Amino acid sequence: MYLQEVPRVKTISREAFLNDFFRPQQPVVIEKATESWPAHSKWSLEYMKEIAGELVVPLYDNRPVDFREGFNEPHARMRMSEYIDLLRTEPTKYRIFLWNILKEVPQLQDDFEYPDFGLRLLRSLPMLFFGGEDSYTFMHYDIDLANIFHFHFEGKKECILFSQSENRFLYKVPHSLITHESIDFSGPDFSRWPALEHARGYKTQLAHGETLYMPEGYWHYMRYLSPGFSMSLRALARNPRNLSKALYNVFIMRYYDNLMRKLKGQQWIDWKNEQAIERTHQQLQKAEK
């Protein structure tokens, strides 16, 4: 893979963000976007344990997709206090994924602001993500192909990004939002996944208080280098093609996928993974001619 570093700025104006990053759909790390927030000094794993310790949270890991599991169905549940203790004491693959803080811990919204980057941020959907050392997400893109601002707190996180233009080389699983689950994007085996050598993307590491802008529909792989958590704010896709694809994903694709899991079971999952390899290698042959 050819991965260039995501550009970085200390701070950025509304106009500069729109001109330099949003309109060209270019990712960027904004290093000091959260320094004025109370969250910048308050938010830590220990603070989350104190304020939300009694809540039972959904947990996900990196096990392969099983036909018996629904779309984004959690693999386990645990009290937040127990989960944070687990993060502190030993490596774990369990992650918290898409945890809506407005619904679960409304007072946390007093700790952050909705920054003016020139996009209308969805105020009802601030989501938190937690992970332990070396836990990771599969390479995926979000169902709504939104513009995403990913604010990181505590620890460090590795991020690898690709635009939708790289789909042909990424072993994309049909009727899904992920690439083939067997790929380790932190160190891929190119003898098994040769098309990845042609993929061009971005990489970066996020530390406490840093913000990553991911343009519409960007694929992202996230690996926690140490225990930590992040919050995402999002704005709807502006590109008409991305908007139509988002509507298809939300109202048709996920229900079709769940239906086929019920009808065909593991055969459906296996077929999708086989198609990811077959279709990608067909594209690779075309690219090498």
N, C-alpha and C positions, 0 to 999 in steps of 0.2 A: 504494500500500500504506500502511496505517496501522501504523507500527512504533513502539512505545514502548520506552523504555530498560529493559533487564533490571534489576531491583532489585539493589542491592549491599549487602553487609555486610562488616565487617572480619573478624570471626570469628563463629562460631555454635555454640550448644550442640546436642546431640543432640535434646533436646526441642523447641527452637525450630525446628530444621530440619524435624522431622516435622510439627509443628503448622502452621508458616507456609508451608512450601514443598512438602513431599512430599504431604501429604494433599490440599491444593488443586491439586496438580500445577502449580506455579508455578516457572518458572526463576529462578535466582538466581546472582549472581557472589559468591564468597567470596574476598576479596582476600588473606587471610593464612593460608590453610589449609595451605600447604606450608612455612611459615617454619621449622619445627622439623626438616624433612627435610634430610639431607645433600645431596639433589638440588638444594635451593634454591640452594646456593652452588656446587655442582659441575657441574650439568648445563648444558652449552652445546654448540654445534655442534662446537667444537674438542675437547671432552671425548669426544663421541660418535665423532669421527674417531679419537681416540687409543685408545679401548677397543674399537671395533668396525670399524676401518678396513679390515680384510682381508675382512670378510664381503661376500658378493654379495647385494644387496637388490633386491626387486621394485619397479618404478617404474610409476606411472600418470600419465596426463595428461588433458586435458579434451577429447580427440577424441570425436566422436559414437560411440555404440555401434555396433559392427559385428557382423553376424550370424555372422561366422566366429569371434568371440571368445566364450569361455565366461563364465560368471557370475563377475565380479570377477577376470578373468584379467589379469595385468600386461601392460603395453605394452612394457616393456624391463627389462633388469637391468644393474646396475653395482656395482662395489665401493663400499662406503660412503665410503671416503676420497676417491674420485673424485667421488662425488655431492656431498659436502660442499664440495669445492673448486669444483664447478660452482655451487653455491648462493652461494658467496662472491664469485664473479667475474662472474656475469652472470645476468639474469633467466631462469628456466626454468619450464616448465609441469610438469615432472616432480615427482611427489610420492611419498612412501612412505605406504602405506595399510595399516592393520591389521597391523603388524609386532609379533609376539609376543616381547617382550623376555625372558620366562622361558625360552623355547626357544632364542633366538639369543644372548643375552648374560646368562646367569643372575646374574652378579655385580651387575648393575644393580639387582636387587631389594633389595640391601642399602642402597640410597640412598633408599628411600621406605617409607612405612608405609601400611597400610590404615586410613583414618580411620573412626571410629565415628560415622556419621551416622544410625544406627538401621536401616540396611538391610544385608542380608547380601551383601557384595561377592564376586564370583566371583574367587577368588584365582588361578585358572589362566589368566585372560584379560586381563592388563594389556597394552594395545596402544599402540604409538607411531605418530605421524603426523608427517611432515616435509614442508615445502614451501618453494619459493623465492618471491621477491617477485612479487606479483600472480598467483600460481598459486591455483587454487580448486577446490573440489569442486562437482559439480552439487548442486542442492537435492535432498536425499534423507532418508530415515529409515532406521534400522538394522533389519536383518532380524528381530531378536529383540524389537524394541520395548522395549528395556531402559531402566532408569533409568541415566543416564550422568553420570559426573563427569569433566570434561575439564580436565586440569591443563596449563597452558601454560608453555613455557620458551623464552626468548630471542625477541626481536623482538615484533611485534604482529600480532594476527589479528582480522579482522572476522567477526562471527557474526550471522546472521539466522535467526530461529527461528519456526516456526508449529506449532500443535497440530494433531492429526488432525481437529479440528472444522473446520478451514479447507480440507479436501481439495477441496471443490466449486469453490473459486476458484483452485486452484494448478496447473491443467493437469497433473494426475497421470496418468502413463502406466500403462495397465492391465497387469496381470501383471508388475509391476516395483516398484522402491522409489524411483523418481526422478520428477521433474516433466519437462516437455518440455525437452530439452537446449538448445534455442535461446534460452531465457530467460536474460538477464543480470540476476540478482537484485540486483546492486550498482547498477544503473541501468536498470530495465526500460522497454521501449517500450510504453506503455499503449495506443497506437493498434493495436498488433499483439496485445497481451495484455490486453484491457480488464478481464477478471475480476479481475486482480491488484489493481485499485484498491479492490476490496471486501475483500481479505484483511487480516486483523488479526493482527499478530505482534509480535515483539520483536527488538531489535538491541542489540549491545554490541561493545566491543573488549576483547580480552584482552592483558595484558602479562605479563612474566615473573613466575611464581609465583602467578598468579591462577587460580581454579578456577570453571568454569561447570557448574552442574547443569542438565541437560536432562531433563525428565520423560519418562515412558513414550511412546515412539513419536513424539517431537517431530521434525518436519522441521528440517533444519539445512543452511545454506549457509555454508561457511568459506572466507575469502579471506585469504591471507597478505599483510599490508601490508609485511612485510620477512621475510627468511629466518628460519625458526624451526621449532620442533617442539612437540608436545603428547603427553601420555599420557592414555588413557582407562581408567577403572575402571568396572565396570558391575554392576548388581544386576538380577535377573530382574523382569519386570513382575509387579505384584500384581493388577492389574485382570483378572478372568477373560476379558473380551472380548479384551484385548490379548494375554494368554497364548495363547488359541486362535488368534488371528491370527498370532502368532509361530510356533506349531507348523505352521500352514498354509504360511507363508512358507518355513520351513526344510525341511519334508519333502515339499511338493507344488509350490508356486509356482515355485521356482528350477529344479526339474527339468523342469517343464512348459515353462517359458520356453526352456530350452536345447533341449528336444526340438523345439519349434516353430521355433527358429532353424535347426536342421538340416533340418527338413522344408520350410520355406517360404523360408528365406534372408532377403534384405533386404526382401522383401515383408512379412514378419512385423514387422520393425522399423518400416517405413513405416506399416503399419496401426495399430500401437500409438500412434505419434505423431499420426496423424490422429484417432484416437479420443480422445486426450487433449484436443485442441482441440474436437472436436465435443461431447463430453460436458460439458466445462467451460462452453461457451457455452450449452448447454441449461440448465445450472444458473443461469447468469447471467441468462437470460431469465426464469426463474422468480423469481429474487431481485428483479428490477426491476419485476415486475408489482405 
